[in-house]
Amino acid sequence: MHPLELTIRRIVAENNLPLTGRDVVVAVSGGPDSMALLHILASLRNLLDIGLHVVCVDHGLRPGETGAEIALVREAARTLGLACEVVQVDTAAWVRRHRISLEHGARELRYRALHQVADRLERAVICVGHSADDQAEEILIRLIRGSGRSGLSGMRPVSGRVVRPLLGVGRERILAYLRDQGIAFCLDPSNRDPRFLRNRVRHELLPLLEERFDPGIRKALLKTAASLAEDEALLDSMTTAAWERLVRWRNGREEPGGEPGCLLERDGFRELPPALQRRLVERILWRLGSRARYAHIVRVVDAAVRGTPGRELHLGRGLRVGLQRDVLEFSYPVGRVPWRGRLADGA
């Protein structure tokens, strides 16, 4: 067994990655990271008792080139004794409809497709080929975009049903594995397109930082992310404790149907540190289906701490926050439809 395969086996065991005894949907684009992931998982499938399901997502963006990549993935799957499912999505139409970037749209559709395949299987997880280099790039991207502690802690090895076994492995080691095993792969030309922020970070910013500031910048970024992730785990547990103590669903439980609503106890909320206040409000808004914009979080915190009973805030998509003496009530009194006017001031 190749040393990298042994390393991934150890990573799975030491980090309790939820792979053993599962169906595993492995996302394979034909690029080096995903091709390495496919072959590593195939080499471990008996040891881990996993069923592998190869999925290749065609984003519909490069019709002149994607065919060769799909053919490569199909052939690799066939050689390993696996079937390959190709899912076609219309990224351009999705981007136009939702007015988002091409990168964002392609990522959304890719994960939607992978989850749809996983939904057909029992106890399935999704494996993607993000590497340590992807992690370093992602941290810089999130820093540029002004992310908070959670964002700067980077991608997680496990996020919901998504598992990233290669997240601690550098790209050079992955390329060496491919050379050692004689595994063919494709290089997506769009990965050098400077219109995309990730490509500018990968090919311009990171090399500049390595050359002019610190040759070990990638390792430093990974250490910072790991440290922040530990802090984030602690804060998340504290937020959960505050939730259980201060938040209750309007009808006593979170109902799967109908419009959700909840109550936040103001006295206990005032005693929380500001960092936990913001996190708790953010969690409430996410659970209620709101976008949890920072401006909304700040306004709700201020209303809970100093707001006058009888006032209310109108947030996006019909979410209303009513101020009572003892609680804040979050509800959708007319459903998830836009309200006229702006977020109320001076609550």
ChimeraX attribute file (.defattr): number of C-alpha atoms within 10 A of each C-alpha:
attribute: neighborCount
match mode: 1-to-1
recipient: residues
	/A:1	8
	/A:2	11
	/A:3	9
	/A:4	17
	/A:5	19
	/A:6	14
	/A:7	15
	/A:8	19
	/A:9	19
	/A:10	12
	/A:11	16
	/A:12	19
	/A:13	14
	/A:14	9
	/A:15	11
	/A:16	11
	/A:17	15
	/A:18	18
	/A:19	23
	/A:20	18
	/A:21	15
	/A:22	18
	/A:23	19
	/A:24	27
	/A:25	23
	/A:26	26
	/A:27	24
	/A:28	27
	/A:29	25
	/A:30	25
	/A:31	17
	/A:32	22
	/A:33	21
	/A:34	23
	/A:35	25
	/A:36	25
	/A:37	25
	/A:38	25
	/A:39	19
	/A:40	21
	/A:41	23
	/A:42	20
	/A:43	17
	/A:44	17
	/A:45	18
	/A:46	12
	/A:47	12
	/A:48	17
	/A:49	13
	/A:50	18
	/A:51	19
	/A:52	23
	/A:53	21
	/A:54	24
	/A:55	24
	/A:56	22
	/A:57	21
	/A:58	22
	/A:59	19
	/A:60	15
	/A:61	15
	/A:62	12
	/A:63	10
	/A:64	8
	/A:65	12
	/A:66	19
	/A:67	12
	/A:68	13
	/A:69	20
	/A:70	22
	/A:71	12
	/A:72	19
	/A:73	28
	/A:74	22
	/A:75	15
	/A:76	22
	/A:77	23
	/A:78	12
	/A:79	10
	/A:80	13
	/A:81	11
	/A:82	16
	/A:83	16
	/A:84	20
	/A:85	17
	/A:86	16
	/A:87	14
	/A:88	14
	/A:89	18
	/A:90	14
	/A:91	22
	/A:92	15
	/A:93	12
	/A:94	17
	/A:95	18
	/A:96	12
	/A:97	10
	/A:98	9
	/A:99	11
	/A:100	12
	/A:101	14
	/A:102	16
	/A:103	13
	/A:104	13
	/A:105	21
	/A:106	23
	/A:107	14
	/A:108	14
	/A:109	20
	/A:110	20
	/A:111	16
	/A:112	13
	/A:113	20
	/A:114	23
	/A:115	18
	/A:116	10
	/A:117	19
	/A:118	20
	/A:119	12
	/A:120	9
	/A:121	15
	/A:122	10
	/A:123	14
	/A:124	24
	/A:125	23
	/A:126	26
	/A:127	27
	/A:128	22
	/A:129	23
	/A:130	22
	/A:131	22
	/A:132	20
	/A:133	19
	/A:134	21
	/A:135	23
	/A:136	24
	/A:137	24
	/A:138	21
	/A:139	22
	/A:140	21
	/A:141	20
	/A:142	16
	/A:143	14
	/A:144	11
	/A:145	10
	/A:146	11
	/A:147	14
	/A:148	10
	/A:149	14
	/A:150	17
	/A:151	19
	/A:152	23
	/A:153	25
	/A:154	24
	/A:155	21
	/A:156	15
	/A:157	18
	/A:158	18
	/A:159	10
	/A:160	9
	/A:161	14
	/A:162	21
	/A:163	23
	/A:164	20
	/A:165	25
	/A:166	27
	/A:167	21
	/A:168	18
	/A:169	18
	/A:170	18
	/A:171	18
	/A:172	10
	/A:173	12
	/A:174	20
	/A:175	16
	/A:176	12
	/A:177	20
	/A:178	18
	/A:179	11
	/A:180	10
	/A:181	12
	/A:182	9
	/A:183	14
	/A:184	15
	/A:185	20
	/A:186	17
	/A:187	12
	/A:188	16
	/A:189	9
	/A:190	12
	/A:191	14
	/A:192	14
	/A:193	13
	/A:194	14
	/A:195	10
	/A:196	14
	/A:197	13
	/A:198	20
	/A:199	16
	/A:200	17
	/A:201	19
	/A:202	21
	/A:203	14
	/A:204	12
	/A:205	15
	/A:206	19
	/A:207	15
	/A:208	14
	/A:209	14
	/A:210	13
	/A:211	12
	/A:212	9
	/A:213	10
	/A:214	13
	/A:215	14
	/A:216	11
	/A:217	16
	/A:218	22
	/A:219	14
	/A:220	13
	/A:221	22
	/A:222	20
	/A:223	14
	/A:224	16
	/A:225	23
	/A:226	17
	/A:227	13
	/A:228	18
	/A:229	20
	/A:230	12
	/A:231	14
	/A:232	17
	/A:233	12
	/A:234	12
	/A:235	16
	/A:236	17
	/A:237	11
	/A:238	15
	/A:239	21
	/A:240	16
	/A:241	12
	/A:242	18
	/A:243	19
	/A:244	10
	/A:245	13
	/A:246	17
	/A:247	18
	/A:248	17
	/A:249	15
	/A:250	16
	/A:251	11
	/A:252	10
	/A:253	11
	/A:254	16
	/A:255	12
	/A:256	7
	/A:257	6
	/A:258	9
	/A:259	16
	/A:260	21
	/A:261	24
	/A:262	21
	/A:263	22
	/A:264	25
	/A:265	19
	/A:266	22
	/A:267	14
	/A:268	13
	/A:269	23
	/A:270	15
	/A:271	11
	/A:272	14
	/A:273	9
	/A:274	12
	/A:275	10
	/A:276	18
	/A:277	22
	/A:278	20
	/A:279	20
	/A:280	26
	/A:281	23
	/A:282	22
	/A:283	18
	/A:284	21
	/A:285	20
	/A:286	13
	/A:287	15
	/A:288	19
	/A:289	15
	/A:290	18
	/A:291	14
	/A:292	18
	/A:293	13
	/A:294	11
	/A:295	9
	/A:296	20
	/A:297	21
	/A:298	15
	/A:299	21
	/A:300	25
	/A:301	21
	/A:302	16
	/A:303	23
	/A:304	28
	/A:305	15
	/A:306	13
	/A:307	20
	/A:308	14
	/A:309	16
	/A:310	10
	/A:311	15
	/A:312	23
	/A:313	21
	/A:314	21
	/A:315	26
	/A:316	20
	/A:317	15
	/A:318	18
	/A:319	26
	/A:320	21
	/A:321	22
	/A:322	20
	/A:323	23
	/A:324	19
	/A:325	13
	/A:326	14
	/A:327	20
	/A:328	23
	/A:329	19
	/A:330	25
	/A:331	20
	/A:332	19
	/A:333	13
	/A:334	12
	/A:335	13
	/A:336	15
	/A:337	12
	/A:338	13
	/A:339	15
	/A:340	9
	/A:341	8
	/A:342	10
	/A:343	17
	/A:344	12
	/A:345	11
	/A:346	13
	/A:347	19
